[in-house]
Amino acid sequence: MVITRFAPSPTGDLHIGGVRTALFSWLHARQHQGVFRLRIEDTDRERSTEASTQVILDGMRWLGLNADGDIVRQSQRFDLYNQVIEDMIAKGLAYYCWCSPEELEAMREAQKARGEKPRYNGKYRNGGEPVAGVQPVVRFKNPLDGSVSWDDQVRGKITIQNNELDDFIIRRSDGTPTYNFCVVIDDAEQQVSMVIRGEDHISNTPRQINLYQALGYAVPTFAHVPMILGDDGQRLSKRHGATNVLDYRSEGYLPEAIINYLVRLGWSHGDQEIFSLEELMQYFRINQVNSAPSAFNTEKLRWLNQHYLQQADSARLQALLPDYLQAQGYDLAAHTLAAAIPHYLERAKTLKEMAEHMCWIAVDPQEYPMEAQKKAFKDEQTGERLTYLAEKLAALGDFDEHSVHTAIEETVAHFDIGFGKIGQPARLALTGGAPSPDLAVSFVLAGKEAAVRRLQAAVDYLKKSKYKQISWTQSGKKIDT
């Protein structure tokens, strides 16, 4: 039975690098009809929070990386850990250490002065008297000679000499067990067959293997995946933008785009860029993940997301978009939203961007961009033409794409002008310069009342604009200024 796990620490956000590790673990288990477990490693009482735990659960649920069985929380298993530690002390596999923080610091400074690697010197390894006023830690008796080796599924064979390791702490002075201890107990109890995690854990692995062997546990297979870098070659962080997975949901990415993008950070299948979940189940192999760091490219992710937006069912987008519209401070009627979506699939790469682009439908322009004014409002007859078009639109019975298009054509014919002479200023009056579809479609999306009101507002603006060279009466008669 293949059993993998994802074991995040709830001391902050669920970052994109952790999500990739979870994805690799989930895929490996599902490919082999195995088990994928989720464990919350919350032994750090000071930094672990319930809010961070909830972010982990929400993020995993959003991405569809559902775990099997109950979610294990290490903070609820202290009795088990302490029982194992007491048994280890009784068997001589672990011991109490009464070194004070000051003594340990002096030990490290002396080792540095001698050019040695700072580490615990084993003072209490063979026993010693308790020290008054010092709460002891418990240390694991690491082997003094020999080596530790494992065949890493990503990096090949790795060997560490035991004399490079020290007797690491397995229980702190406050009575809480440590990560390196708890992870071994949990993985052994859950019968985890492969541990997939970040390369920053490589230094922990030899200590954990020695602990597995001392306790008589089967040692799992390990795969240490490379870190993710930002576009600038530095380790991915908040300065590169969103790194918390739920930030990507807030920015309007679809979960399948995140999955597709992350799996390609370090793994490939020929030149194929887009994978369905079924294809990932068929092609992905953990031992084909590259050991070199991968660079996160936001534009590539945006391109993928636009692909999945275009592939998404319209009903799904109609259900998702209202939250993004409301975040921009407006709503759209269901029929208007349904009509608008197809026109923005080529213009927007995220749901948030789509909502931003649609804002003009619900909100009248508060101003017109200066550069757009210079192009659209420069003609002295612009106000007269917009007034004529507004009157045409106001008189329409059926306000649909065909009738609006006819009204625009009649305006063009009436003034004997090219379409751009009315189309450009009318679009600016209607949208304020926001990205928008065909002009007739845009009028229909806004609705007759808003369309007429915005055209009239543009005419009023032109009457007092520095671009006006004439003013107009409501009938369109020219009056010199």
C-alpha positions as CSV (number, residue, x, y, z in Angstrom):
1,M,0.0,0.0,0.0
2,V,1.4,3.4,-1.0
3,I,0.8,5.9,1.7
4,T,1.9,9.6,1.5
5,R,1.2,12.6,3.7
6,F,1.3,16.3,3.7
7,A,2.3,17.7,7.1
8,P,2.3,21.5,7.2
9,S,3.0,23.6,10.3
10,P,0.2,26.1,11.1
11,T,2.5,28.9,12.0
12,G,1.7,31.1,9.0
13,D,0.1,31.0,5.6
14,L,-0.1,27.9,3.3
15,H,2.5,29.0,0.8
16,I,2.6,27.9,-2.9
17,G,5.7,25.8,-2.3
18,G,3.9,23.8,0.3
19,V,1.0,23.3,-2.0
20,R,3.3,21.9,-4.7
21,T,4.6,19.4,-2.1
22,A,1.0,18.4,-1.2
23,L,0.2,18.1,-4.9
24,F,3.1,15.8,-5.6
25,S,2.2,13.7,-2.5
26,W,-1.4,13.5,-3.5
27,L,-0.7,12.6,-7.1
28,H,1.7,9.8,-6.1
29,A,-0.8,8.3,-3.8
30,R,-3.7,8.5,-6.2
31,Q,-1.6,7.0,-9.1
32,H,-1.1,3.9,-7.0
33,Q,-4.6,3.7,-5.6
34,G,-3.0,4.5,-2.2
35,V,-3.7,6.7,0.7
36,F,-3.0,10.4,1.1
37,R,-3.0,11.8,4.7
38,L,-3.1,15.3,6.1
39,R,-1.3,16.0,9.4
40,I,-1.2,19.3,11.2
41,E,2.2,19.6,12.9
42,D,1.3,22.1,15.6
43,T,3.8,21.2,18.4
44,D,5.1,24.8,18.4
45,R,2.5,26.1,20.8
46,E,3.7,29.7,20.7
47,R,3.5,30.1,16.9
48,S,0.8,27.7,15.9
49,T,-2.7,29.3,15.4
50,E,-6.1,28.0,14.6
51,A,-6.4,30.6,11.9
52,S,-3.4,29.2,10.1
53,T,-4.9,25.7,10.4
54,Q,-8.1,26.9,8.8
55,V,-6.1,28.4,5.9
56,I,-4.5,25.0,5.3
57,L,-7.8,23.2,5.4
58,D,-9.5,25.8,3.2
59,G,-6.7,25.9,0.7
60,M,-6.5,22.1,0.4
61,R,-10.3,21.9,-0.1
62,W,-10.3,24.7,-2.7
63,L,-7.6,22.8,-4.8
64,G,-9.4,19.5,-4.5
65,L,-6.5,17.8,-2.7
66,N,-8.7,15.9,-0.3
67,A,-7.1,13.7,2.3
68,D,-8.1,10.2,3.4
69,G,-9.2,9.4,6.9
70,D,-9.1,11.8,9.9
71,I,-6.8,14.8,10.0
72,V,-4.2,14.2,12.7
73,R,-3.1,17.1,14.9
74,Q,0.2,16.5,16.7
75,S,-0.9,18.7,19.7
76,Q,-3.5,16.1,20.5
77,R,-0.9,13.3,20.7
78,F,1.5,14.5,23.4
79,D,0.6,11.6,25.7
80,L,1.7,9.1,23.1
81,Y,4.9,11.0,22.3
82,N,5.8,11.2,26.0
83,Q,5.2,7.5,26.5
84,V,7.6,6.7,23.7
85,I,10.2,9.1,25.1
86,E,10.0,7.5,28.6
87,D,10.4,4.1,27.0
88,M,13.5,5.4,25.1
89,I,15.0,6.7,28.3
90,A,14.4,3.4,30.1
91,K,16.1,1.5,27.2
92,G,19.1,3.9,27.1
93,L,18.1,5.3,23.7
94,A,17.6,8.8,25.1
95,Y,18.8,10.8,28.1
96,Y,18.2,13.9,30.2
97,C,20.4,16.9,29.5
98,W,20.7,19.7,32.2
99,C,22.8,22.1,30.2
100,S,21.5,25.7,30.7
101,P,21.0,28.0,27.7
102,E,24.1,30.0,28.8
103,E,26.2,26.8,29.0
104,L,25.1,25.8,25.5
105,E,25.9,29.2,24.1
106,A,29.4,29.1,25.7
107,M,29.9,25.6,24.2
108,R,29.0,26.9,20.7
109,E,31.3,30.0,21.0
110,A,34.2,27.8,22.1
111,Q,33.7,25.5,19.2
112,K,33.6,28.4,16.7
113,A,36.8,29.8,18.2
114,R,38.4,26.4,17.5
115,G,37.0,26.4,13.9
116,E,34.7,23.5,14.7
117,K,31.1,23.0,13.7
118,P,28.9,24.2,16.6
119,R,26.9,21.3,18.1
120,Y,26.1,19.7,21.5
121,N,29.2,18.0,22.9
122,G,27.4,15.0,24.5
123,K,28.1,16.2,28.1
124,Y,25.2,14.2,29.7
125,R,25.3,11.3,27.1
126,N,26.6,8.8,29.7
127,G,24.7,10.3,32.7
128,G,25.2,13.1,35.1
129,E,23.8,14.8,38.1
130,P,20.7,17.1,37.8
131,V,21.3,20.8,38.0
132,A,19.2,22.8,40.4
133,G,17.0,25.4,38.7
134,V,17.4,23.9,35.2
135,Q,14.5,22.0,33.5
136,P,16.2,19.3,31.5
137,V,15.6,18.5,27.8
138,V,15.7,14.9,26.5
139,R,18.2,14.1,23.8
140,F,18.3,11.2,21.4
141,K,21.5,9.1,21.6
142,N,22.6,9.4,18.0
143,P,25.2,6.7,16.8
144,L,28.7,7.9,17.1
145,D,30.2,6.2,14.1
146,G,29.1,4.8,10.7
147,S,27.0,6.7,8.3
148,V,23.4,7.2,7.2
149,S,22.4,6.7,3.5
150,W,19.2,6.9,1.5
151,D,18.2,6.7,-2.1
152,D,16.4,10.0,-2.6
153,Q,13.8,9.8,-5.4
154,V,14.7,13.3,-6.6
155,R,18.4,13.6,-5.7
156,G,19.8,10.1,-5.9
157,K,21.9,8.5,-3.1
158,I,22.8,10.8,-0.2
159,T,25.2,9.7,2.6
160,I,25.9,11.6,5.9
161,Q,28.5,10.5,8.4
162,N,27.2,10.1,11.9
163,N,30.1,12.0,13.4
164,E,28.7,15.1,11.7
165,L,25.4,14.8,13.7
166,D,24.8,15.5,17.4
167,D,22.4,14.2,20.0
168,F,19.4,16.2,19.0
169,I,16.6,17.2,21.4
170,I,13.4,15.1,21.2
171,R,11.7,16.9,24.2
172,R,12.1,20.5,25.1
173,S,12.5,21.8,28.7
174,D,8.8,22.9,28.7
175,G,7.8,19.2,28.1
176,T,6.8,19.5,24.4
177,P,8.2,17.0,21.9
178,T,10.1,18.3,18.9
179,Y,9.4,18.1,15.2
180,N,12.2,15.6,14.4
181,F,10.8,13.2,17.0
182,C,7.1,13.6,16.4
183,V,7.3,13.3,12.6
184,V,9.0,9.9,12.9
185,I,6.4,8.5,15.4
186,D,3.5,9.8,13.2
187,D,4.9,8.5,9.9
188,A,5.7,5.1,11.5
189,E,2.2,4.9,13.1
190,Q,0.5,5.9,9.8
191,Q,2.7,3.5,7.8
192,V,3.8,6.3,5.5
193,S,5.7,4.6,2.6
194,M,7.1,7.7,0.9
195,V,7.9,11.1,2.5
196,I,7.8,13.9,-0.2
197,R,8.9,17.3,1.2
198,G,11.0,20.3,0.5
199,E,14.8,20.2,0.2
200,D,15.1,22.3,3.4
201,H,14.4,19.0,5.2
202,I,17.4,17.2,3.9
203,S,19.4,18.0,7.0
204,N,16.7,16.4,9.2
205,T,16.5,13.2,7.3
206,P,19.7,11.4,8.6
207,R,18.6,12.2,12.2
208,Q,15.2,10.8,11.5
209,I,16.5,7.7,9.8
210,N,18.6,7.0,12.9
211,L,15.6,7.4,15.1
212,Y,13.5,5.1,12.9
213,Q,16.2,2.4,13.1
214,A,16.7,2.8,16.9
215,L,12.9,2.3,17.5
216,G,12.7,-0.6,15.1
217,Y,10.5,1.2,12.6
218,A,10.5,0.6,8.8
219,V,12.3,3.6,7.1
220,P,10.1,5.2,4.4
221,T,11.4,6.3,1.0
222,F,12.3,10.0,0.7
223,A,11.9,12.5,-2.1
224,H,13.2,16.1,-1.4
225,V,11.8,18.5,-4.0
226,P,13.6,21.7,-4.9
227,M,12.7,25.2,-3.8
228,I,10.7,27.6,-5.9
229,L,12.4,30.9,-6.9
230,G,10.8,34.2,-7.9
231,D,11.3,35.8,-11.3
232,D,14.4,37.5,-10.0
233,G,16.1,34.2,-9.0
234,Q,15.6,34.8,-5.2
235,R,13.6,32.5,-3.0
236,L,9.9,33.0,-3.5
237,S,8.4,35.4,-0.9
238,K,5.7,38.0,-0.5
239,R,7.7,40.6,-2.3
240,H,7.0,38.6,-5.5
241,G,3.3,38.9,-5.0
242,A,0.8,36.4,-3.6
243,T,2.3,33.4,-2.0
244,N,-0.5,32.2,0.2
245,V,-2.6,29.9,-1.9
246,L,-5.8,31.6,-0.8
247,D,-4.4,34.9,-2.2
248,Y,-4.5,33.3,-5.6
249,R,-8.2,32.5,-5.1
250,S,-8.8,36.1,-4.1
251,E,-6.9,37.2,-7.2
252,G,-9.3,35.2,-9.4
253,Y,-7.3,32.1,-10.3
254,L,-9.0,28.8,-10.9
255,P,-7.8,25.8,-8.9
256,E,-7.1,23.7,-12.0
257,A,-4.7,26.5,-13.3
258,I,-2.8,26.4,-10.0
259,I,-2.6,22.6,-10.1
260,N,-1.4,22.6,-13.7
261,Y,1.1,25.3,-13.1
262,L,2.6,23.9,-10.0
263,V,3.1,20.4,-11.3
264,R,5.2,21.9,-14.1
265,L,7.6,23.5,-11.6
266,G,10.3,20.9,-11.7
267,W,8.5,18.2,-13.7
268,S,7.8,17.9,-17.4
269,H,6.4,15.5,-20.0
270,G,7.9,16.4,-23.3
271,D,6.8,19.9,-24.4
272,Q,3.3,19.5,-23.1
273,E,2.1,22.6,-21.1
274,I,-1.5,21.9,-20.3
275,F,-2.6,18.7,-18.5
276,S,-5.9,17.4,-17.4
277,L,-6.0,15.7,-14.0
278,E,-6.4,12.4,-15.8
279,E,-3.2,13.1,-17.8
280,L,-1.3,13.9,-14.6
281,M,-2.4,10.6,-13.1
282,Q,-1.1,8.9,-16.2
283,Y,2.2,10.7,-16.7
284,F,3.5,12.2,-13.4
285,R,6.4,10.4,-11.7
286,I,8.0,11.7,-8.6
287,N,11.4,10.3,-9.6
288,Q,11.3,12.5,-12.7
289,V,11.1,15.7,-10.7
290,N,14.2,17.8,-11.5
291,S,16.5,18.6,-8.5
292,A,17.3,22.1,-9.7
293,P,15.2,25.1,-8.3
294,S,12.3,26.2,-10.4
295,A,11.4,29.8,-11.2
296,F,7.9,31.0,-10.7
297,N,6.6,33.0,-13.7
298,T,3.4,34.9,-12.9
299,E,2.7,35.6,-16.6
300,K,2.8,31.9,-17.4
301,L,0.3,31.3,-14.6
302,R,-2.0,34.0,-16.0
303,W,-1.8,32.5,-19.4
304,L,-2.8,29.1,-18.0
305,N,-5.6,30.6,-16.0
306,Q,-7.1,32.3,-19.1
307,H,-7.0,29.0,-20.8
308,Y,-9.1,27.4,-18.0
309,L,-11.4,30.4,-17.9
310,Q,-12.1,29.9,-21.6
311,Q,-12.7,26.2,-21.0
312,A,-14.9,26.7,-18.0
313,D,-18.7,26.2,-18.1
314,S,-20.5,29.5,-18.3
315,A,-22.8,28.5,-15.3
316,R,-19.7,28.0,-13.2
317,L,-18.3,31.4,-14.0
318,Q,-21.7,33.0,-13.3
319,A,-21.6,31.4,-9.9
320,L,-18.0,32.5,-9.1
321,L,-18.0,36.1,-10.5
322,P,-20.5,37.8,-8.1
323,D,-18.0,37.6,-5.2
324,Y,-15.4,39.4,-7.4
325,L,-18.0,42.0,-8.6
326,Q,-19.0,42.7,-5.0
327,A,-15.3,43.1,-4.0
328,Q,-15.2,45.9,-6.6
329,G,-18.3,47.5,-5.0
330,Y,-21.0,46.6,-7.5
331,D,-23.4,43.9,-8.7
332,L,-24.8,42.9,-12.1
333,A,-28.1,41.2,-12.8
334,A,-27.8,37.5,-13.6
335,H,-28.9,38.0,-17.2
336,T,-26.4,40.9,-17.8
337,L,-23.6,38.9,-16.3
338,A,-24.4,35.9,-18.4
339,A,-24.4,38.1,-21.5
340,A,-21.1,39.8,-20.6
341,I,-19.0,36.8,-19.8
342,P,-18.3,35.6,-23.4
343,H,-17.0,39.0,-24.4
344,Y,-14.4,39.1,-21.6
345,L,-12.8,35.6,-22.0
346,E,-10.3,37.0,-24.5
347,R,-9.8,40.3,-22.5
348,A,-9.2,39.0,-18.9
349,K,-6.9,36.4,-17.5
350,T,-8.4,36.2,-14.0
351,L,-11.8,36.4,-12.5
352,K,-10.8,39.6,-10.6
353,E,-9.6,41.2,-13.8
354,M,-12.8,40.2,-15.5
355,A,-14.8,41.9,-12.7
356,E,-12.7,45.0,-12.9
357,H,-13.2,45.2,-16.7
358,M,-17.0,44.8,-16.3
359,C,-17.3,47.6,-13.7
360,W,-18.3,50.2,-16.4
361,I,-21.5,48.2,-17.0
362,A,-22.8,49.1,-13.6
363,V,-21.1,52.3,-12.8
364,D,-21.3,55.6,-14.8
365,P,-17.9,57.1,-15.7
366,Q,-16.8,59.6,-13.1
367,E,-14.1,61.1,-15.4
368,Y,-12.6,60.5,-18.9
369,P,-8.9,59.7,-19.3
370,M,-7.1,62.7,-20.7
371,E,-5.4,60.9,-23.5
372,A,-8.7,59.3,-24.5
373,Q,-10.4,62.7,-24.5
374,K,-7.9,64.1,-26.9
375,K,-8.7,61.4,-29.4
376,A,-12.4,61.0,-28.9
377,F,-13.6,64.5,-28.1
378,K,-11.5,66.6,-30.3
379,D,-14.0,67.1,-33.1
380,E,-16.2,70.2,-32.7
381,Q,-19.3,68.3,-33.8
382,T,-18.9,65.5,-31.2
383,G,-21.5,66.8,-28.8
384,E,-24.1,67.3,-31.5
385,R,-23.5,63.7,-32.8
386,L,-23.8,62.2,-29.3
387,T,-27.0,64.2,-28.7
388,Y,-28.5,62.8,-31.9
389,L,-27.5,59.2,-31.0
390,A,-28.9,59.6,-27.5
391,E,-32.2,60.7,-28.9
392,K,-32.2,57.7,-31.3
393,L,-31.5,55.2,-28.5
394,A,-34.1,56.8,-26.2
395,A,-36.8,56.3,-28.8
396,L,-36.1,52.6,-29.3
397,G,-38.8,50.1,-28.2
398,D,-36.7,46.9,-28.2
399,F,-33.3,47.7,-26.9
400,D,-31.3,44.9,-28.4
401,E,-28.1,44.5,-30.4
402,H,-29.8,44.8,-33.8
403,S,-31.8,47.9,-33.0
404,V,-28.9,49.6,-31.3
405,H,-26.6,48.9,-34.2
406,T,-29.3,50.3,-36.6
407,A,-29.4,53.5,-34.5
408,I,-25.7,53.9,-34.7
409,E,-25.7,53.4,-38.5
410,E,-28.5,56.0,-38.9
411,T,-26.4,58.4,-36.9
412,V,-23.4,57.8,-39.1
413,A,-25.6,58.3,-42.2
414,H,-27.2,61.4,-40.8
415,F,-23.9,63.2,-40.3
416,D,-22.2,61.6,-43.3
417,I,-19.2,60.5,-41.3
418,G,-17.1,57.4,-40.8
419,F,-18.0,55.1,-37.9
420,G,-15.1,56.1,-35.8
421,K,-16.4,59.7,-35.6
422,I,-19.3,58.5,-33.5
423,G,-18.0,55.1,-32.3
424,Q,-15.0,56.4,-30.5
425,P,-16.6,59.2,-28.5
426,A,-19.7,57.1,-27.8
427,R,-17.6,54.3,-26.4
428,L,-15.7,56.7,-24.1
429,A,-18.9,58.3,-23.0
430,L,-20.4,54.8,-22.2
431,T,-17.4,53.1,-20.6
432,G,-15.0,55.8,-19.4
433,G,-12.3,54.0,-21.4
434,A,-12.7,50.6,-19.8
435,P,-12.1,47.5,-22.0
436,S,-15.4,46.7,-23.7
437,P,-16.9,44.6,-26.5
438,D,-18.6,45.7,-29.8
439,L,-20.2,49.1,-29.3
440,A,-23.8,47.9,-29.9
441,V,-23.2,45.0,-27.5
442,S,-21.8,47.4,-24.9
443,F,-24.9,49.7,-25.1
444,V,-27.1,46.7,-24.5
445,L,-25.1,45.5,-21.6
446,A,-25.4,48.9,-19.9
447,G,-29.1,49.1,-20.7
448,K,-31.1,51.9,-22.4
449,E,-31.5,54.2,-19.4
450,A,-27.8,54.1,-18.5
451,A,-26.7,54.4,-22.2
452,V,-28.8,57.6,-22.8
453,R,-27.8,59.1,-19.4
454,R,-24.1,58.6,-20.1
455,L,-24.3,60.1,-23.6
456,Q,-26.0,63.1,-22.2
457,A,-23.5,63.4,-19.4
458,A,-20.7,63.4,-22.0
459,V,-22.5,66.2,-23.9
460,D,-22.8,68.2,-20.7
461,Y,-19.1,67.7,-20.1
462,L,-18.2,68.8,-23.6
463,K,-20.1,72.0,-23.1
464,K,-17.7,73.1,-20.4
465,S,-14.6,71.2,-21.7
466,K,-11.5,73.0,-22.9
467,Y,-11.8,71.0,-26.1
468,K,-15.2,72.6,-27.0
469,Q,-15.1,75.2,-29.8
470,I,-18.8,75.5,-30.0
471,S,-21.8,74.6,-27.8
472,W,-25.1,73.0,-28.6
473,T,-28.7,73.4,-27.8
474,Q,-30.7,70.3,-27.1
475,S,-32.0,70.3,-30.7
476,G,-28.4,70.3,-32.0
477,K,-28.4,73.9,-33.4
478,K,-25.0,75.4,-33.4
479,I,-24.4,78.6,-31.4
480,D,-21.0,80.4,-31.7
481,T,-19.1,80.9,-28.4
